[in-house]
């Protein structure tokens, strides 16, 4: 795992925004911060935003960055030992009591969705009634307890819409590409009825949905205030009820025909609902994101995807048949995977032309088993690390281990530079589209990571291990280095403009 060169600004945290909105509706003032892309230290954040002056701070938790979250919480506690820290989010919901048992600096935890529970806790935290809060983890008499939570009486339509302007982001805007058209990220449902072993939802049986009218009301209220070109449904699975999904999209495109709609689904849902997919695509522009995960039958069974390679390919064929704009997700590396499984995954990407620059993470996606998930319970012996950190795979097969290691070295040295190259050359290309060299360079840098991945894959297949030094002497590595030297310096744009001007002059003479 590594921090990559950021190219987009932070995405609005819908769950936290809804918690804030529910508190505000009931008379509780809550400030909302997003520090996911901050460049400040913990001490600097505490001082800049006077975080040690709050009575109570809620922190959302994710397993892969939980170590950083704990360091942040400790700093706040050092500044003000009296502040009450409540942790929620995915990691808390999966690890539950273990979080409070292992970290004394965390005062309380909240399991599951927090709109009601956070508000009820805040209202009652000065009395013993706080211990009655649904989903609360707490200490009492040197023991840790956890309250159950139920969603049987929940109606998502009862919650107010989040105020997307009422948030403080802390990030370096100079490093983030601007949202060119305006994106609305919205959640129309919660949960997922499927049981993929690695998923945070693997042990939940609920699927809670908002009414179509309520979803449209939020979209319309947003579009009255801000220009919007993309609506992204952040649902775990937007297509649980295909007819409902179609009706929502039809209504949106009837009112906003130019807005592009993005949503996630499964390959079997596409295959089982081909005509609905066709009708959706006829309403207007859509991006359909598909969780393929693997093109190996053995791996799919291990993930309990309840799909097959045949279903996966048929779904891709259906999307192609109707000219759908789509994204497909592959888990390339997993501790038990073989080199043959990885080859199948790579060929799937190539065969289905899933080789764009924006999809390059498919090459590096590594399964992270979360403590509390079914996959972790079944295969945790093949991973190392604390239950509160990102688990590191201990690959069963040495050739896969070698491939993974060399890919990691490559990413650390080149990935950020290649990303910067793509956006630098793309910006120059927009000004000089007739320049053949710029066009060829742009095509190359957008595809080079796929070429390099297969370079290493072939090396692992032929020799059982990979040698990074051989790659450094290869023609493709030299080509990448030449482009970095050519474009990523202060004089690059001026030099390119001179080339373009000379080319234009030659064309005029001809």
C-alpha positions in Angstrom: 0.0 0.0 0.0 1.3 3.4 -0.8 0.1 7.0 -1.0 -0.2 8.1 -4.6 0.0 11.3 -6.4 -3.4 13.0 -5.8 -5.2 14.0 -8.9 -8.7 14.7 -7.6 -10.0 16.7 -4.7 -11.6 15.0 -1.7 -15.0 13.4 -2.2 -17.9 14.5 0.1 -18.4 12.0 2.9 -22.1 11.3 2.6 -22.4 9.2 5.8 -20.8 11.9 8.0 -22.8 14.6 6.2 -26.1 12.8 7.0 -25.1 12.4 10.7 -24.3 16.2 10.7 -27.6 17.0 9.1 -29.6 14.9 11.5 -28.0 16.6 14.5 -28.6 20.0 13.0 -32.3 19.1 12.4 -32.5 18.3 16.1 -30.8 21.4 17.4 -27.2 20.1 17.8 -24.4 22.1 16.2 -21.8 19.9 14.5 -18.8 21.0 12.6 -17.6 18.6 9.8 -14.0 18.2 8.7 -12.4 16.2 6.0 -8.7 15.6 6.5 -8.3 12.6 4.1 -5.9 14.6 1.8 -4.3 17.0 4.3 -0.6 17.8 4.1 -0.6 19.1 7.7 0.7 17.2 10.7 -1.7 16.2 13.5 -0.4 19.0 15.7 -0.9 21.6 12.9 -4.5 20.4 12.3 -5.3 20.6 16.0 -4.0 24.1 16.3 -5.4 25.3 13.0 -8.9 24.2 13.7 -8.8 24.4 17.6 -9.8 20.7 17.7 -8.8 20.5 21.4 -11.6 23.0 22.2 -14.5 20.7 21.3 -16.4 18.7 24.0 -16.9 15.7 21.7 -15.3 14.5 18.5 -16.5 11.7 16.3 -14.0 10.0 14.0 -14.8 7.7 11.1 -12.5 4.7 10.9 -11.1 2.6 8.1 -8.9 -0.4 8.7 -6.2 0.5 6.1 -5.5 3.8 7.8 -6.4 3.0 11.4 -2.9 3.4 12.6 -2.9 7.0 11.4 -6.3 7.5 13.0 -5.1 6.4 16.4 -2.1 8.7 16.2 -4.5 11.6 15.4 -6.7 10.7 18.4 -3.7 10.4 20.7 -2.6 13.9 19.8 -6.1 15.3 20.4 -6.2 13.6 23.8 -2.7 15.0 24.7 -4.0 18.5 23.9 -7.2 18.0 25.9 -7.6 14.8 28.0 -11.2 15.7 28.7 -12.5 15.6 25.1 -14.7 12.6 24.5 -13.7 10.6 21.4 -16.3 8.5 19.7 -15.2 6.2 16.8 -17.5 4.9 14.1 -17.1 3.7 10.5 -16.2 0.4 8.9 -13.4 -0.7 11.2 -15.4 0.0 14.3 -18.4 -1.9 12.8 -16.3 -5.0 12.0 -13.9 -5.1 15.0 -16.4 -3.8 17.6 -15.4 -4.4 21.2 -11.8 -5.1 20.2 -11.2 -1.5 19.3 -12.0 -0.3 22.9 -10.2 -3.3 24.4 -7.0 -2.4 22.5 -7.1 1.4 22.6 -7.8 3.2 25.9 -7.7 6.6 24.2 -11.0 5.8 22.5 -13.9 6.5 24.9 -16.8 5.0 22.9 -17.5 3.3 19.6 -20.6 3.2 17.4 -21.4 0.2 15.3 -23.3 0.5 12.0 -25.0 3.6 10.6 -24.7 6.5 13.0 -27.5 9.0 12.1 -29.7 8.1 15.1 -27.1 6.7 17.4 -24.7 9.6 17.3 -27.4 12.1 17.9 -28.9 10.1 20.8 -25.4 9.7 22.3 -24.6 13.4 22.1 -27.9 14.3 23.7 -27.4 11.9 26.6 -23.7 11.8 27.1 -23.9 13.6 30.5 -26.2 10.9 31.9 -26.4 7.1 32.2 -28.9 7.1 29.4 -26.0 7.2 27.0 -25.4 3.5 27.7 -28.8 2.7 26.1 -27.6 4.0 22.7 -28.1 1.5 19.9 -24.8 0.1 18.6 -22.8 1.7 21.4 -19.5 0.1 22.5 -18.5 1.3 26.0 -16.5 0.5 29.1 -18.1 -0.2 32.5 -16.6 -1.8 35.6 -13.4 -2.6 33.6 -15.4 -4.5 31.0 -16.3 -3.6 27.4 -19.9 -4.0 26.3 -21.6 -3.6 23.0 -25.3 -2.8 22.3 -27.1 -4.4 19.4 -28.5 -2.3 16.6 -31.5 -3.0 14.4 -32.7 -1.3 11.2 -36.1 -2.9 11.1 -38.0 0.4 11.8 -35.6 2.6 9.8 -37.1 4.8 7.1 -34.3 6.5 5.2 -36.7 9.1 3.9 -36.9 10.4 7.5 -33.4 11.8 7.4 -32.6 15.3 6.1 -30.4 15.7 3.1 -26.7 16.5 3.9 -25.6 20.1 3.4 -22.6 19.7 1.1 -21.5 23.3 1.6 -21.3 22.9 5.4 -17.9 21.2 5.5 -14.3 22.2 5.9 -11.8 20.4 3.6 -8.1 20.6 4.3 -6.0 19.7 1.2 -3.6 21.2 -1.2 -5.8 22.5 -4.0 -2.8 23.0 -6.3 -2.2 19.3 -6.4 -5.9 18.4 -7.1 -7.4 18.5 -10.6 -10.6 20.6 -10.6 -14.0 19.0 -11.0 -14.6 20.2 -14.5 -18.4 19.8 -14.5 -19.7 19.2 -11.0 -20.3 15.8 -9.5 -23.1 14.9 -7.1 -22.4 11.8 -5.1 -25.6 10.4 -3.6 -26.7 7.3 -1.7 -30.1 5.9 -2.5 -29.8 2.7 -0.4 -27.8 1.1 2.3 -26.3 -2.4 2.6 -26.3 -5.4 0.2 -28.0 -8.8 0.3 -25.0 -10.6 -1.3 -22.3 -12.3 0.8 -18.9 -11.7 -0.9 -16.4 -13.0 1.8 -14.1 -9.9 1.7 -16.8 -7.3 1.8 -17.7 -5.1 4.9 -21.3 -6.2 4.2 -20.6 -9.9 4.2 -22.5 -10.6 7.5 -25.3 -8.2 7.0 -28.7 -9.3 5.6 -30.4 -5.9 5.2 -30.9 -3.7 2.1 -32.5 -0.4 3.0 -33.8 1.8 0.2 -35.0 5.4 -0.1 -38.2 6.1 -2.0 -37.7 7.2 -5.6 -39.5 10.5 -4.7 -37.0 11.2 -1.9 -34.0 10.5 -4.1 -35.3 12.8 -6.8 -36.1 15.5 -4.3 -32.4 15.6 -3.1 -31.2 15.6 -6.7 -33.5 18.5 -7.7 -32.6 20.5 -4.6 -28.9 20.2 -5.4 -29.3 21.0 -9.1 -31.2 24.2 -8.3 -28.1 25.5 -6.6 -25.1 24.0 -8.4 -24.3 23.0 -11.9 -24.1 19.2 -12.2 -22.8 17.1 -15.0 -22.4 13.7 -13.2 -24.5 12.0 -10.6 -22.7 9.1 -8.9 -24.7 6.6 -6.9 -22.5 5.6 -4.0 -24.7 2.6 -3.1 -22.9 -0.6 -2.4 -25.1 -2.2 -5.0 -27.5 0.2 -6.9 -29.0 -2.6 -8.9 -30.5 -4.8 -6.1 -33.9 -3.8 -7.5 -33.3 -3.4 -11.2 -36.8 -1.9 -11.9 -36.3 0.7 -9.2 -32.9 1.5 -10.6 -34.3 2.0 -14.1 -37.1 4.2 -12.8 -34.7 6.5 -10.9 -32.4 6.9 -13.9 -35.4 7.4 -16.3 -36.7 10.2 -14.1 -33.3 11.9 -13.9 -32.7 11.8 -17.6 -36.2 13.0 -18.3 -35.5 16.2 -16.3 -31.7 16.4 -16.9 -31.0 14.7 -20.2 -27.3 15.7 -20.3 -26.4 14.5 -16.9 -24.2 11.4 -16.9 -25.2 8.8 -14.3 -22.8 6.4 -12.6 -23.6 3.4 -10.6 -22.2 0.0 -9.4 -23.6 -3.5 -10.0 -22.7 -7.1 -10.4 -22.0 -9.2 -13.6 -24.9 -11.6 -12.9 -27.3 -8.7 -12.4 -26.3 -7.4 -15.9 -26.8 -10.9 -17.4 -30.2 -11.4 -15.7 -31.5 -8.0 -16.7 -30.1 -7.4 -20.2 -33.3 -5.6 -21.4 -33.4 -3.3 -18.4 -29.7 -2.4 -19.0 -30.6 -1.7 -22.6 -33.5 0.5 -21.6 -31.4 2.4 -19.1 -28.7 3.1 -21.7 -31.4 4.4 -24.0 -32.5 7.1 -21.5 -29.2 9.0 -21.6 -25.5 8.8 -20.7 -24.5 6.3 -18.1 -21.3 4.8 -16.6 -21.8 1.3 -15.3 -19.2 0.0 -12.9 -19.0 -3.7 -12.5 -17.3 -5.8 -9.8 -15.8 -8.7 -11.7 -13.1 -9.3 -9.1 -11.5 -12.3 -10.9 -11.5 -14.4 -14.1 -10.5 -17.5 -12.2 -13.3 -20.0 -11.1 -11.3 -21.1 -8.1 -10.8 -17.5 -6.9 -14.5 -16.6 -7.5 -15.5 -19.5 -5.3 -13.1 -18.4 -2.6 -14.7 -15.0 -2.7 -18.2 -16.5 -2.7 -19.1 -14.2 -5.6 -21.9 -16.6 -6.9 -20.8 -15.8 -10.4 -18.6 -17.6 -13.0 -16.1 -16.6 -15.6 -18.8 -17.3 -18.2 -21.2 -14.9 -16.5 -18.5 -12.3 -16.2 -17.6 -12.4 -19.9 -21.3 -12.4 -20.9 -21.8 -9.2 -18.9 -18.9 -7.6 -20.7 -20.4 -8.6 -24.0 -23.8 -7.2 -23.1 -22.2 -3.8 -22.1 -20.3 -3.8 -25.4 -23.4 -4.8 -27.4 -25.2 -1.7 -26.2 -22.1 0.6 -26.4 -22.1 1.2 -22.6 -19.4 3.3 -21.0 -18.2 1.1 -18.2 -15.6 0.4 -15.6 -14.7 -3.1 -14.4 -12.9 -3.9 -11.2 -10.4 -6.8 -10.8 -8.6 -7.9 -7.7 -5.2 -8.8 -9.2 -3.3 -10.0 -6.1 -4.5 -12.2 -3.3 -2.4 -14.3 -0.9 -3.6 -17.7 -2.3 -3.6 -16.7 -6.0 -1.4 -18.4 -8.6 0.4 -16.9 -11.5 -2.1 -18.6 -13.8 -4.9 -16.7 -12.0 -3.1 -13.4 -12.5 -2.5 -14.2 -16.2 -6.3 -14.8 -16.6 -7.1 -11.5 -14.9 -4.7 -9.6 -17.2 -6.0 -11.3 -20.3 -9.5 -10.4 -19.2 -8.6 -6.7 -19.0 -6.9 -6.9 -22.5 -9.7 -8.9 -24.1 -12.3 -6.5 -22.9 -10.3 -3.4 -23.6 -10.2 -2.4 -19.9 -6.8 -0.8 -20.4 -7.5 2.9 -20.0 -5.3 5.1 -17.8 -8.2 5.7 -15.3 -8.6 1.9 -14.8 -4.9 1.2 -14.2 -5.4 0.4 -10.5 -6.8 -2.9 -11.7 -3.2 -3.9 -12.2 -2.3 -3.3 -8.6 -5.5 -4.1 -6.7 -4.6 -6.3 -3.7 -7.2 -8.0 -1.5 -7.2 -6.6 2.0 -9.0 -8.9 4.5 -10.8 -6.9 7.2 -10.9 -8.3 10.7 -14.5 -9.5 11.3 -15.1 -10.3 7.6 -15.7 -13.9 6.5 -12.6 -14.0 4.3 -10.4 -13.0 7.3 -11.9 -15.7 9.4 -11.2 -18.3 6.7 -7.7 -17.2 5.4 -6.1 -14.8 8.0 -3.2 -17.3 8.4 -2.0 -16.1 5.0 -1.7 -12.5 6.1 0.3 -10.7 8.6 -0.2 -7.6 10.7 -2.4 -6.4 13.5 -6.2 -6.7 13.1 -6.1 -2.8 13.3 -3.9 -2.3 10.2 -3.9 -3.1 6.6 -3.1 -6.8 6.3 0.0 -7.8 4.3 -0.3 -10.9 2.1 2.1 -13.8 2.7 1.9 -15.2 -0.8 1.6 -19.0 -1.0 3.4 -19.1 -4.3 7.0 -17.6 -4.6 6.6 -16.5 -8.2 3.5 -14.4 -7.3 5.5 -13.0 -4.4 8.3 -12.0 -6.7 5.9 -10.4 -9.2 4.2 -8.5 -6.4 7.5 -7.2 -5.0 8.9 -6.0 -8.3 5.6 -4.3 -9.1 5.8 -2.5 -5.7 9.3 -1.3 -6.5 8.2 0.0 -9.9 5.2 1.8 -8.4 7.2 3.5 -5.8 9.7 4.8 -8.3 7.5 5.5 -11.3 3.8 5.6 -10.7 3.5 9.2 -9.5 5.8 10.4 -12.3 3.7 8.6 -14.9 0.6 10.1 -13.5 2.1 13.5 -13.7 3.3 12.8 -17.2 -0.2 11.8 -18.4 -1.8 15.0 -17.1 1.1 17.2 -18.3 1.1 15.8 -21.8 -2.7 15.8 -21.9 -2.7 19.5 -21.2 -0.2 20.2 -23.9 -2.1 17.9 -26.3 -5.3 19.9 -25.9 -3.4 22.9 -27.3 -1.5 21.1 -30.0 -3.7 18.2 -31.2 -2.0 18.1 -34.7 1.4 17.4 -33.2 2.1 13.8 -34.1 4.9 13.4 -31.5 2.7 14.7 -28.6 -0.1 12.5 -29.7 2.1 9.4 -29.7 3.7 10.3 -26.4 0.3 10.7 -24.8 -0.9 7.3 -26.1 2.3 5.7 -24.8 2.2 7.1 -21.3 -1.5 6.2 -20.9 -0.8 2.5 -21.8 2.8 2.0 -20.5 1.8 0.6 -17.1 0.0 -2.3 -18.8 3.0 -3.0 -21.0 5.3 -2.9 -18.0 3.0 -5.1 -15.9 3.0 -7.8 -18.6 6.8 -7.4 -19.0 7.2 -8.5 -15.3 4.4 -11.1 -15.6 6.2 -12.8 -18.5 9.5 -12.7 -16.6 7.8 -14.4 -13.6 6.2 -17.0 -15.9 9.4 -17.9 -17.7 11.9 -17.8 -14.8 9.8 -18.0 -11.6 11.1 -14.7 -10.4 11.5 -11.1 -11.5 14.7 -9.0 -11.7 14.1 -5.2 -11.5 17.6 -4.5 -12.7 16.9 -6.2 -16.0 13.8 -3.9 -16.4 15.9 -0.8 -15.7 18.0 -1.7 -18.7 15.0 -2.4 -21.0 13.9 -0.2 -23.9 10.5 0.6 -22.4 12.1 1.8 -19.1 14.5 4.0 -21.1 11.5 5.4 -23.0 9.7 6.3 -19.8 12.8 8.0 -18.5 13.3 10.0 -21.6 9.7 11.3 -21.5 10.1 12.2 -17.8 13.2 14.2 -18.6 11.5 15.8 -21.7 8.2 16.8 -20.2 8.6 17.2 -16.4 10.9 20.2 -16.2 10.3 23.9 -16.2 11.1 24.4 -19.9 9.0 21.5 -21.2 6.0 23.5 -22.3 8.0 26.2 -24.0 10.0 23.5 -25.8 6.9 21.7 -26.9 5.3 25.0 -28.1 8.4 25.7 -30.3 8.1 22.2 -31.8 4.4 22.8 -32.5 5.0 26.2 -34.0 7.7 24.8 -36.3 5.4 22.0 -37.3 2.6 24.4 -38.0 4.9 26.6 -40.1 6.0 23.5 -42.2 2.4 22.5 -42.7 1.6 26.1 -43.9 4.5 26.0 -46.4 3.3 22.6 -47.7 
